[in-house]
Amino acid sequence: MKKILFSTTAAFIISCFTSCNKNNSNDIQPIGGSGDILLTTAMPNPDGMTGMYYMQLIEGPGNGTTLATDNTNAVDIPYGGAYPLVIGEDIFVFPSYAGDTKNEIVKYRWVNKTLQKAGNMTLPANNSANNIVKISSTKAYLSLAGLGIIYIFNPETMQQTGEIDLTSLGIQDQNPDMGIMIARDGYVFVGLSQMVAGWTSPAEYKQADVAVIDTRTDKLVKMISETQSGFSQPTRPIDPKSIFIDEKGDIYMTCLGNFGMVPGHKAGILRIKKGETDFDPTYNFLITGASIAGEEKTAGFISSIYYAGNGKAYGYIDMPGYYKAGESGYTAISNRAVEMDIYHKTLKKIDGLELSNGYGILVSPYKNGLAISNASSKTKGIYWLNPVTGKINPEPIITTVGNPMALHWFRN
């Protein structure tokens, strides 16, 4: 089992395989507070490898006010797993990579402003489950990144119905290390990290691989590779927003470039145009070493991104120039909030936000704008960003105890 490190953790799961099951409907009880906002916070220990994740529902702050939250009503969820994934009114929580929690995926449901546990599915050992894409009301794909397998399951009953074996796509081993998936026009596109003997791809393997699966047959169609840009590791495997579709129907995906840790590997954005199942040879957006308007240091890789429309995306860039001696990605306060123009390939600093650590970096829709997390050395909270002006409120709309990992507003 190869270690997976995506700013927050690196480890593997050791447990046994048991059958799938779901909760009895008579046992469903509201938990984790109440409200329209799902808030996830992280409280890492100093080593960054252990700690606590909390998930809860809260009511939104009033206009012009700051809501102070704590974790009193929160549900403990596995530390070190992928971000909780919201699909409609269902919330899927993944197991920990560290193997210190139950080896299962748990489904919660947002019902009348409450959080209810709605099912679970037990997984095999060493799974590193990290992403779900819903194909229909009765069919979804779950990537088991530690095994090179995609589970096919019913997201309503939480019963496994099949699997897709991608182990043949692995280089130097039997695992291509699936990242994030996206569905379009009868196909699912799966980013492949291709990690070998650790959490990076080989120094000589300077390419981005994506598996293409036919959702009508649940069969692998092909693996496509982009080899001209030097980009590697398409999609950030804990972040479902690292691959997205714009208004034109084109797919864009971020590439991590081995987190800047392997010389010669580059980070950037690639595209698969609407109606195509191959990379667009006319497009690549280089991030490694790129200039950021309003920022003196150059970019490393995209650590988070949210596409807001009209070619504009918002998120964070990990900045190697801000690392201090002895720091690594999950402890450094090195992430700069930026506006990205994916059409014109430009980056611009978002004024008013301090550098953040790698836990408080997500962006998501909120009311008529965006919520952007920030975990600086001064304040930990969530700010409101106006996508029309690119400006943020000077004060956070929500403050947190712990790092503000993610926010989802159910009224979108």
Secondary structure per residue as TSV (DSSP state, phi and psi in degrees):
chain	resnum	aa	ss	phi	psi
A	1	M	-	360.0	126.5
A	2	K	-	-88.6	143.8
A	3	K	-	-70.6	146.8
A	4	I	-	-123.5	122.4
A	5	L	-	-127.0	116.0
A	6	F	S	-132.8	67.0
A	7	S	S	71.1	-24.8
A	8	T	S	-114.3	-28.6
A	9	T	-	-163.3	163.1
A	10	A	-	-149.9	120.6
A	11	A	-	-177.3	-170.1
A	12	F	-	-142.5	162.8
A	13	I	-	-102.1	133.5
A	14	I	-	-124.8	111.5
A	15	S	-	-162.1	-178.2
A	16	C	-	-109.6	158.6
A	17	F	-	-90.9	128.0
A	18	T	-	-132.0	175.3
A	19	S	-	-77.3	161.4
A	20	C	-	-73.7	152.9
A	21	N	B	-156.0	171.9
A	22	K	-	-141.4	158.8
A	23	N	-	-72.9	147.3
A	24	N	-	-68.1	131.3
A	25	S	G	-60.3	-25.4
A	26	N	G	-70.2	-16.3
A	27	D	G	-93.6	-3.7
A	28	I	-	-67.8	125.9
A	29	Q	-	-135.3	144.2
A	30	P	E	-66.8	140.6
A	31	I	E	-145.6	165.1
A	32	G	E	72.8	33.6
A	33	G	E	81.3	-165.2
A	34	S	E	-151.1	153.1
A	35	G	S	145.5	-174.1
A	36	D	S	-95.5	-7.3
A	37	I	E	-116.1	128.6
A	38	L	E	-95.1	117.9
A	39	L	E	-114.5	131.0
A	40	T	E	-120.2	130.8
A	41	T	E	-127.1	155.8
A	42	A	E	-124.7	136.9
A	43	M	E	-126.4	84.1
A	44	P	E	-75.4	151.2
A	45	N	-	-75.7	167.1
A	46	P	T	-55.6	-28.2
A	47	D	T	-75.7	-13.7
A	48	G	S	75.5	-8.4
A	49	M	S	-95.3	-19.1
A	50	T	S	-133.0	165.3
A	51	G	E	154.6	-153.9
A	52	M	E	-134.1	141.0
A	53	Y	E	-112.2	141.1
A	54	Y	E	-127.1	141.1
A	55	M	E	-130.6	133.4
A	56	Q	E	-155.4	163.7
A	57	L	E	-100.6	138.6
A	58	I	E	-137.4	157.8
A	59	E	-	-82.8	147.0
A	60	G	-	-69.3	156.5
A	61	P	-	-71.6	156.4
A	62	G	-	-73.2	161.1
A	63	N	T	-58.6	130.1
A	64	G	T	76.3	10.1
A	65	T	-	-119.6	164.6
A	66	T	-	-113.7	127.8
A	67	L	E	-96.0	120.6
A	68	A	E	-91.6	124.1
A	69	T	-	-117.6	158.8
A	70	D	-	-134.5	-169.4
A	71	N	S	-107.4	20.2
A	72	T	T	-57.9	-43.0
A	73	N	T	-97.4	6.8
A	74	A	-	-78.8	157.2
A	75	V	E	-94.6	131.4
A	76	D	E	-71.1	131.2
A	77	I	E	-126.1	162.7
A	78	P	-	-58.8	129.1
A	79	Y	T	-75.6	135.6
A	80	G	T	89.6	7.0
A	81	G	S	-92.5	-175.2
A	82	A	-	-68.6	161.5
A	83	Y	-	-58.3	141.6
A	84	P	-	-52.0	135.9
A	85	L	E	-107.5	122.6
A	86	V	E	-101.5	123.7
A	87	I	E	-125.9	107.1
A	88	G	T	66.2	-118.4
A	89	E	T	-109.2	11.6
A	90	D	E	-100.2	141.1
A	91	I	E	-120.8	122.3
A	92	F	E	-105.5	127.4
A	93	V	E	-112.6	127.1
A	94	F	-	-92.2	154.8
A	95	P	-	-70.8	164.4
A	96	S	-	-73.8	144.4
A	97	Y	T	-68.5	-21.8
A	98	A	T	-80.6	-8.6
A	99	G	S	75.5	17.8
A	100	D	-	-105.8	17.3
A	101	T	S	-133.4	174.8
A	102	K	-	-59.8	141.2
A	103	N	S	-87.2	74.5
A	104	E	E	-154.9	160.0
A	105	I	E	-103.9	135.2
A	106	V	E	-115.1	134.8
A	107	K	E	-106.9	128.9
A	108	Y	E	-111.6	163.3
A	109	R	E	-135.9	137.3
A	110	W	E	-85.4	114.2
A	111	V	E	-132.8	116.8
A	112	N	T	49.5	47.9
A	113	K	T	67.5	14.9
A	114	T	E	-119.2	161.6
A	115	L	E	-107.5	124.3
A	116	Q	E	-126.7	137.5
A	117	K	E	-73.7	127.0
A	118	A	E	-123.1	4.6
A	119	G	E	155.2	169.8
A	120	N	E	-156.1	161.3
A	121	M	E	-140.2	121.6
A	122	T	E	-76.1	143.0
A	123	L	-	-120.4	159.4
A	124	P	-	-71.3	166.0
A	125	A	T	-63.0	152.6
A	126	N	T	60.8	32.5
A	127	N	-	-79.4	-38.0
A	128	S	-	49.7	45.5
A	129	A	E	-57.8	134.4
A	130	N	E	-143.6	-10.1
A	131	N	E	-161.0	149.8
A	132	I	E	-131.7	139.4
A	133	V	E	-126.0	128.6
A	134	K	E	-89.3	125.1
A	135	I	E	-93.6	-41.2
A	136	S	E	-154.5	-176.6
A	137	S	T	-65.6	-21.3
A	138	T	T	-117.7	7.6
A	139	K	E	-145.2	130.5
A	140	A	E	-146.0	158.7
A	141	Y	E	-107.8	137.9
A	142	L	E	-123.5	119.6
A	143	S	E	-83.7	128.9
A	144	L	E	-106.0	86.6
A	145	A	T	-64.9	-22.8
A	146	G	T	-80.2	-13.2
A	147	L	T	-117.7	-12.2
A	148	G	T	74.2	26.7
A	149	I	E	-128.6	143.2
A	150	I	E	-108.0	122.2
A	151	Y	E	-78.8	138.4
A	152	I	E	-100.8	128.0
A	153	F	E	-148.0	163.2
A	154	N	E	-89.4	113.1
A	155	P	T	-71.5	-13.4
A	156	E	T	-84.8	-47.6
A	157	T	T	-90.1	-13.9
A	158	M	T	59.5	41.4
A	159	Q	E	-111.1	132.0
A	160	Q	E	-72.1	138.2
A	161	T	E	-121.4	-8.0
A	162	G	E	174.3	-171.7
A	163	E	E	-156.8	158.0
A	164	I	E	-121.1	121.1
A	165	D	E	-93.2	116.3
A	166	L	-	-110.9	15.1
A	167	T	G	-62.0	-26.9
A	168	S	G	-67.4	-15.5
A	169	L	G	-86.4	-9.0
A	170	G	-	-69.7	141.3
A	171	I	S	-97.9	134.9
A	172	Q	S	62.2	1.1
A	173	D	S	-157.8	-169.0
A	174	Q	S	-109.9	40.9
A	175	N	-	-154.4	118.2
A	176	P	-	-84.5	-3.1
A	177	D	-	58.2	76.6
A	178	M	E	-62.8	141.2
A	179	G	E	-102.4	-125.2
A	180	I	E	-95.5	147.3
A	181	M	E	-113.7	156.1
A	182	I	E	-146.4	143.2
A	183	A	E	-103.2	137.8
A	184	R	E	-157.3	126.0
A	185	D	T	54.3	43.4
A	186	G	T	84.6	6.0
A	187	Y	E	-127.8	151.3
A	188	V	E	-114.5	131.4
A	189	F	E	-105.5	127.4
A	190	V	E	-121.7	115.6
A	191	G	E	-67.2	140.2
A	192	L	E	-120.7	122.2
A	193	S	-	-81.6	-25.7
A	194	Q	-	52.9	50.1
A	195	M	-	-82.4	140.3
A	196	V	-	-134.4	127.1
A	197	A	S	53.1	46.0
A	198	G	S	146.6	-143.6
A	199	W	S	-122.4	18.4
A	200	T	S	-125.9	158.1
A	201	S	-	-83.0	162.2
A	202	P	-	-60.2	149.7
A	203	A	T	-57.0	-36.0
A	204	E	T	-82.5	-7.9
A	205	Y	-	-96.5	75.8
A	206	K	-	-95.3	71.2
A	207	Q	-	-154.5	161.3
A	208	A	E	-110.9	123.6
A	209	D	E	-111.0	141.5
A	210	V	E	-137.8	131.1
A	211	A	E	-87.6	140.4
A	212	V	E	-116.1	122.1
A	213	I	E	-119.2	135.5
A	214	D	E	-83.6	115.6
A	215	T	T	-74.5	-13.9
A	216	R	T	-78.7	-31.0
A	217	T	T	-110.7	-11.8
A	218	D	T	58.7	37.4
A	219	K	E	-118.3	146.6
A	220	L	E	-67.3	126.2
A	221	V	E	-86.5	-48.6
A	222	K	E	-174.0	167.7
A	223	M	E	-110.3	128.0
A	224	I	E	-105.0	149.5
A	225	S	E	-136.2	137.1
A	226	E	E	-106.9	117.5
A	227	T	-	-116.9	-3.1
A	228	Q	S	-88.2	-31.3
A	229	S	S	-84.7	-21.5
A	230	G	-	83.5	5.8
A	231	F	B	-71.9	150.7
A	232	S	-	-144.2	163.6
A	233	Q	S	57.0	70.7
A	234	P	B	-70.1	133.0
A	235	T	S	75.3	147.0
A	236	R	-	-93.5	114.7
A	237	P	T	-64.7	-7.6
A	238	I	T	-105.1	-2.6
A	239	D	-	-118.1	104.7
A	240	P	G	-65.8	-13.2
A	241	K	G	-87.8	-0.6
A	242	S	G	-79.7	1.0
A	243	I	E	-136.9	135.2
A	244	F	E	-154.2	166.4
A	245	I	E	-118.5	130.7
A	246	D	-	-88.1	-175.8
A	247	E	T	-65.5	-21.3
A	248	K	T	-83.3	-8.6
A	249	G	S	89.5	9.4
A	250	D	-	-85.2	141.5
A	251	I	E	-92.7	133.7
A	252	Y	E	-122.3	145.3
A	253	M	E	-143.3	140.1
A	254	T	E	-81.7	147.3
A	255	C	E	-120.9	130.6
A	256	L	-	-81.2	-22.4
A	257	G	G	59.2	39.5
A	258	N	G	57.0	33.0
A	259	F	G	56.7	22.7
A	260	G	G	73.8	12.7
A	261	M	-	-92.9	-12.2
A	262	V	S	-119.9	114.3
A	263	P	T	-54.3	138.1
A	264	G	T	93.2	-18.1
A	265	H	-	-88.2	138.8
A	266	K	B	-121.1	152.3
A	267	A	-	-104.3	150.1
A	268	G	E	177.3	-163.9
A	269	I	E	-124.8	135.2
A	270	L	E	-118.2	166.9
A	271	R	E	-136.0	144.2
A	272	I	E	-123.0	113.5
A	273	K	-	-71.7	157.7
A	274	K	T	-55.8	135.3
A	275	G	T	82.9	-4.5
A	276	E	-	-109.0	157.5
A	277	T	S	-124.8	20.4
A	278	D	S	-128.4	159.5
A	279	F	-	-61.9	146.0
A	280	D	-	-78.7	111.8
A	281	P	T	-69.8	-10.5
A	282	T	T	-92.5	-2.4
A	283	Y	-	-130.5	127.6
A	284	N	-	-155.6	140.0
A	285	F	E	-115.2	102.7
A	286	L	E	-76.1	126.2
A	287	I	-	-102.5	-41.7
A	288	T	T	-55.7	119.5
A	289	G	T	78.7	4.3
A	290	A	-	-73.1	148.4
A	291	S	-	-77.0	146.8
A	292	I	B	-121.5	119.6
A	293	A	B	-59.5	126.8
A	294	G	T	89.4	0.9
A	295	E	B	-128.2	134.2
A	296	E	S	-78.9	-26.5
A	297	K	S	-97.0	158.6
A	298	T	-	-93.2	164.4
A	299	A	-	-78.6	153.8
A	300	G	-	-105.7	-79.1
A	301	F	E	-146.0	161.6
A	302	I	E	-78.8	115.1
A	303	S	E	-92.1	-21.5
A	304	S	E	-156.2	154.2
A	305	I	E	-155.9	143.9
A	306	Y	E	-136.6	124.5
A	307	Y	E	-84.4	121.1
A	308	A	E	-100.5	-11.5
A	309	G	E	115.0	161.4
A	310	N	T	56.7	32.8
A	311	G	T	81.2	-0.6
A	312	K	E	-102.5	135.1
A	313	A	E	-131.4	155.8
A	314	Y	E	-130.7	147.4
A	315	G	E	170.8	-151.1
A	316	Y	E	-128.1	146.0
A	317	I	E	-112.5	127.8
A	318	D	E	-74.5	129.1
A	319	M	-	-112.4	103.7
A	320	P	G	-61.4	-24.6
A	321	G	G	-68.0	-12.7
A	322	Y	G	-101.9	-0.4
A	323	Y	-	-68.7	138.2
A	324	K	-	-96.9	162.3
A	325	A	T	-55.5	128.8
A	326	G	T	87.5	-6.2
A	327	E	-	-83.7	154.5
A	328	S	-	-129.3	177.8
A	329	G	T	-59.5	-29.4
A	330	Y	T	-93.4	-1.0
A	331	T	T	-118.7	-21.0
A	332	A	-	-74.1	143.0
A	333	I	-	-94.5	89.8
A	334	S	-	-141.2	10.4
A	335	N	E	-101.5	126.0
A	336	R	E	-104.2	129.3
A	337	A	E	-73.6	131.4
A	338	V	E	-139.5	157.4
A	339	E	E	-100.1	131.4
A	340	M	E	-115.6	130.0
A	341	D	E	-101.9	101.2
A	342	I	T	-75.8	-18.4
A	343	Y	T	-80.5	-42.8
A	344	H	T	-98.3	-2.5
A	345	K	T	60.4	54.0
A	346	T	E	-129.0	156.0
A	347	L	E	-126.1	140.8
A	348	K	E	-138.9	132.1
A	349	K	E	-63.3	139.4
A	350	I	-	-90.3	113.0
A	351	D	T	-70.6	147.9
A	352	G	T	98.7	-3.1
A	353	L	-	-117.0	134.2
A	354	E	-	-75.6	165.9
A	355	L	-	-57.2	143.6
A	356	S	B	-118.3	155.6
A	357	N	-	-76.4	178.6
A	358	G	T	-80.4	0.0
A	359	Y	T	-90.7	-31.5
A	360	G	S	-109.8	70.5
A	361	I	-	-134.4	7.4
A	362	L	-	-87.9	153.6
A	363	V	E	-125.1	139.9
A	364	S	E	-152.2	159.3
A	365	P	E	-64.7	141.1
A	366	Y	E	-151.5	118.5
A	367	K	T	52.6	-128.6
A	368	N	T	-97.9	25.9
A	369	G	E	-151.7	-143.2
A	370	L	E	-131.1	146.1
A	371	A	E	-99.6	130.9
A	372	I	E	-128.0	123.9
A	373	S	E	-75.9	155.9
A	374	N	E	-156.8	129.0
A	375	A	E	-127.9	84.6
A	376	S	-	-94.3	-178.0
A	377	S	S	-74.1	-11.5
A	378	K	S	-103.9	-47.0
A	379	T	-	-139.6	144.7
A	380	K	E	-120.4	115.7
A	381	G	E	-172.7	-172.2
A	382	I	E	-123.8	131.9
A	383	Y	E	-109.4	162.9
A	384	W	E	-104.7	129.8
A	385	L	E	-115.9	131.5
A	386	N	E	-91.6	109.1
A	387	P	T	-70.4	-14.9
A	388	V	T	-74.9	-43.9
A	389	T	T	-98.4	-18.3
A	390	G	T	75.3	12.8
A	391	K	E	-102.1	154.8
A	392	I	E	-113.3	161.4
A	393	N	-	-65.6	141.8
A	394	P	S	-67.1	-24.2
A	395	E	S	-115.8	149.0
A	396	P	-	-65.2	148.2
A	397	I	S	-83.0	-23.1
A	398	I	E	-139.5	133.3
A	399	T	E	-109.2	152.3
A	400	T	-	-130.2	154.4
A	401	V	S	-93.3	109.8
A	402	G	S	99.7	177.7
A	403	N	E	-80.6	131.6
A	404	P	E	-77.6	91.3
A	405	M	E	-68.4	-48.2
A	406	A	E	-158.4	153.2
A	407	L	E	-137.4	136.4
A	408	H	E	-131.2	125.9
A	409	W	E	-100.0	117.0
A	410	F	T	-76.3	-4.2
A	411	R	T	-92.3	5.4
A	412	N	-	-61.7	360.0
